[in-house]
Amino acid sequence: MRETKLALLALTILGLAACGDRQDATANNAVAPGNLPADALDNGVNAATDNAVAAVSVGATAALKTAQGASAGTARVSETAGALTVTLDAEGLPPGDHGVHIHMTGKCDGPKFESAGGHWNPAGMKHGLDNPQGQHAGDMPNLTIGPDGRGSLTYSLKGGTLAGLLDADGAAFVVHAKKDDQKTDPSGDSGDRIACGVFTAG
C-alpha cells in the first residue's frame, strides 16, 4: 500500500512539472506589446509609405483622335512639385514636325477642333518657348513624327497644377499640322489642328 501511494505521489509531481514547462514555453513565445518583430514593423511602414505615394500620384489622360475619328495616341499629365509633366505617345500622324499644345477648353468637336479654344494661358503670356514675353502655360516643344507615323515627347510645364488644368471647363491636348516656330503669337504659325483629346482625371 505504501509503495502504491509513493508511486501516485511521484506521478503527480511529474505532471505538475510538465504543466509548468508548457506555461514557460507559452510565455517565452509571446511577444510583449510594443516589441513587434522587425519585419512586421517594416511591412507596416512600407504599407503606409505606399499609401502616401498613391495618394499624391495624381494625373490626367487625353485620348487623341483625328478629325476622322482614328486614334492618334495618348497624352498623359502627372503632377510633381511645382510642375506638370506631359508625356505624349502619338500614332497615325503625318511624318515631320508638329506643334503640340495644351488648349484651354476640354472640347474636341471636329473637324477643326476649334472648340478647344486657344492655348492654356492663365497668366496671360505671349506664345512660344523662344518668345521673350512668353510662354503660354500650355506651350511645348515640337513633336517629331517618324515615317511610321509615331512619335513621343516628354516635357515639364513649370508652375502648372492639375487643379488648374482640370478646372470647370477642362482642357484639351492638340496636335497641329505644321511646325511651331516658338515665337509667333498666338500659336507659332503651326497651322490646322489635326488631332485632339480631352483630359480626364485618372
C-alpha positions as CSV (number, residue, x, y, z in Angstrom):
1,M,0.0,0.0,0.0
2,R,2.8,2.4,0.9
3,E,4.6,1.7,-2.3
4,T,1.4,2.4,-4.3
5,K,1.0,5.8,-2.5
6,L,4.6,6.7,-3.3
7,A,4.1,5.9,-6.9
8,L,1.0,8.1,-7.2
9,L,2.8,10.9,-5.5
10,A,5.7,10.7,-7.9
11,L,3.3,10.7,-10.9
12,T,1.5,13.9,-9.5
13,I,4.9,15.7,-9.1
14,L,5.9,14.8,-12.7
15,G,2.5,16.1,-14.0
16,L,2.9,19.4,-12.2
17,A,6.4,19.9,-13.6
18,A,5.2,19.2,-17.1
19,C,2.5,21.8,-16.8
20,G,5.0,24.4,-15.6
21,D,7.2,23.7,-18.6
22,R,4.3,24.3,-21.0
23,Q,3.4,27.6,-19.4
24,D,7.0,28.8,-19.6
25,A,7.2,27.9,-23.3
26,T,3.9,29.8,-23.9
27,A,5.3,32.8,-22.1
28,N,8.6,32.7,-23.9
29,N,6.8,32.6,-27.3
30,A,4.5,35.5,-26.6
31,V,5.6,39.0,-27.9
32,A,5.4,41.8,-25.4
33,P,3.3,44.8,-26.6
34,G,5.5,47.3,-28.5
35,N,8.1,44.6,-29.3
36,L,6.8,43.5,-32.7
37,P,9.3,41.7,-35.0
38,A,11.3,43.9,-37.2
39,D,9.8,42.6,-40.4
40,A,6.3,43.3,-39.1
41,L,7.3,46.9,-38.4
42,D,8.9,47.2,-41.9
43,N,5.8,45.9,-43.6
44,G,3.7,48.4,-41.7
45,V,6.0,51.3,-42.6
46,N,6.1,50.2,-46.2
47,A,2.4,49.9,-46.5
48,A,2.0,53.4,-45.0
49,T,4.5,54.8,-47.4
50,D,3.0,53.1,-50.4
51,N,-0.4,54.5,-49.5
52,A,1.0,58.0,-49.1
53,V,2.7,57.8,-52.6
54,A,-0.5,56.5,-54.1
55,A,-2.4,59.5,-52.6
56,V,-0.1,62.0,-54.3
57,S,0.3,60.2,-57.6
58,V,-2.4,62.0,-59.5
59,G,-2.8,62.8,-63.1
60,A,-4.9,63.1,-66.2
61,T,-5.1,61.4,-69.6
62,A,-6.3,62.5,-73.1
63,A,-7.0,60.0,-75.8
64,L,-6.2,61.7,-79.1
65,K,-8.3,61.4,-82.2
66,T,-8.0,62.7,-85.7
67,A,-10.9,64.6,-87.4
68,Q,-11.9,61.2,-89.0
69,G,-12.1,59.6,-85.5
70,A,-8.9,57.5,-85.8
71,S,-6.7,57.0,-82.8
72,A,-3.8,59.5,-82.7
73,G,-2.2,58.4,-79.5
74,T,-2.3,59.4,-75.8
75,A,-1.2,62.4,-73.8
76,R,-0.7,61.9,-70.1
77,V,-0.1,64.5,-67.4
78,S,1.3,63.9,-63.9
79,E,1.7,66.5,-61.2
80,T,5.0,66.9,-59.5
81,A,6.4,69.5,-57.2
82,G,5.7,72.8,-58.9
83,A,5.1,71.4,-62.4
84,L,3.1,69.2,-64.7
85,T,4.9,66.6,-66.6
86,V,3.4,65.8,-70.0
87,T,4.1,62.5,-71.7
88,L,2.9,62.2,-75.3
89,D,2.9,58.9,-77.3
90,A,1.5,59.7,-80.8
91,E,0.5,57.4,-83.7
92,G,-1.2,57.6,-87.1
93,L,0.1,61.1,-87.8
94,P,1.9,62.6,-90.9
95,P,5.7,62.4,-90.7
96,G,7.5,65.6,-89.8
97,D,7.5,68.2,-87.0
98,H,4.2,69.3,-85.5
99,G,3.3,72.0,-83.0
100,V,1.6,70.5,-79.9
101,H,-0.1,72.4,-77.1
102,I,-2.5,72.1,-74.2
103,H,-5.6,74.1,-75.0
104,M,-7.8,75.9,-72.6
105,T,-11.2,74.1,-73.1
106,G,-12.0,70.5,-72.8
107,K,-13.9,70.1,-76.1
108,C,-12.7,68.4,-79.3
109,D,-15.5,68.9,-81.8
110,G,-14.3,68.0,-85.3
111,P,-13.3,68.5,-87.9
112,K,-11.2,71.6,-87.0
113,F,-11.2,71.2,-83.2
114,E,-11.8,75.0,-82.7
115,S,-14.0,74.1,-79.7
116,A,-10.7,73.5,-77.7
117,G,-10.2,77.3,-77.7
118,G,-6.8,78.9,-77.5
119,H,-3.7,77.8,-75.7
120,W,-3.9,77.2,-72.0
121,N,-2.6,80.6,-70.8
122,P,-3.8,81.5,-67.2
123,A,-1.0,84.0,-66.7
124,G,-1.8,86.0,-69.9
125,M,1.6,85.5,-71.5
126,K,2.7,85.6,-75.2
127,H,3.3,82.4,-77.2
128,G,6.4,80.5,-77.8
129,L,9.4,78.9,-75.9
130,D,11.6,81.4,-77.7
131,N,9.4,84.4,-77.1
132,P,10.9,86.8,-74.5
133,Q,7.4,87.7,-73.5
134,G,6.3,84.0,-73.4
135,Q,5.4,81.4,-72.8
136,H,1.9,80.1,-72.6
137,A,1.4,77.6,-69.8
138,G,0.4,75.1,-72.5
139,D,3.3,75.7,-74.9
140,M,5.6,72.7,-75.6
141,P,8.5,71.8,-78.0
142,N,7.6,70.4,-81.4
143,L,6.7,66.7,-81.8
144,T,8.6,64.8,-84.4
145,I,6.7,62.1,-86.2
146,G,8.7,59.4,-87.9
147,P,8.0,57.6,-91.2
148,D,5.9,55.0,-89.3
149,G,3.5,57.7,-88.1
150,R,4.7,57.5,-84.5
151,G,6.5,59.9,-82.2
152,S,6.9,60.6,-78.5
153,L,7.7,63.6,-76.3
154,T,8.1,64.4,-72.6
155,Y,8.0,67.9,-71.3
156,S,7.6,69.7,-67.9
157,L,5.2,72.6,-67.7
158,K,6.7,74.6,-64.8
159,G,4.1,76.2,-62.4
160,G,1.3,74.2,-63.7
161,T,-1.2,72.4,-61.5
162,L,-3.6,69.6,-62.1
163,A,-6.4,71.6,-60.4
164,G,-5.7,74.5,-62.8
165,L,-5.7,72.1,-65.8
166,L,-8.9,70.4,-64.8
167,D,-10.9,73.5,-64.0
168,A,-14.6,73.9,-64.7
169,D,-14.3,73.9,-68.5
170,G,-11.4,71.4,-68.6
171,A,-8.6,71.3,-71.1
172,A,-7.5,69.5,-74.3
173,F,-4.4,68.4,-76.0
174,V,-4.0,69.4,-79.6
175,V,-1.6,68.4,-82.4
176,H,-1.2,70.9,-85.3
177,A,-0.4,70.2,-88.9
178,K,2.8,72.2,-89.1
179,K,5.9,73.0,-87.0
180,D,5.6,75.6,-84.3
181,D,8.1,78.5,-84.8
182,Q,8.0,79.1,-81.0
183,K,7.7,82.8,-81.3
184,T,4.7,83.9,-83.3
185,D,1.6,84.8,-81.3
186,P,-0.9,83.1,-80.8
187,S,0.1,79.6,-82.0
188,G,3.5,79.7,-83.6
189,D,2.1,79.6,-87.1
190,S,1.6,75.9,-86.6
191,G,-1.4,75.6,-88.9
192,D,-4.6,73.5,-88.6
193,R,-5.5,71.3,-85.7
194,I,-5.2,67.7,-86.9
195,A,-5.7,65.7,-83.6
196,C,-7.3,66.5,-80.3
197,G,-8.1,64.8,-76.9
198,V,-9.9,66.0,-73.8
199,F,-8.1,65.5,-70.5
200,T,-9.9,63.4,-67.9
201,A,-8.7,62.7,-64.3
202,G,-7.0,59.4,-63.7
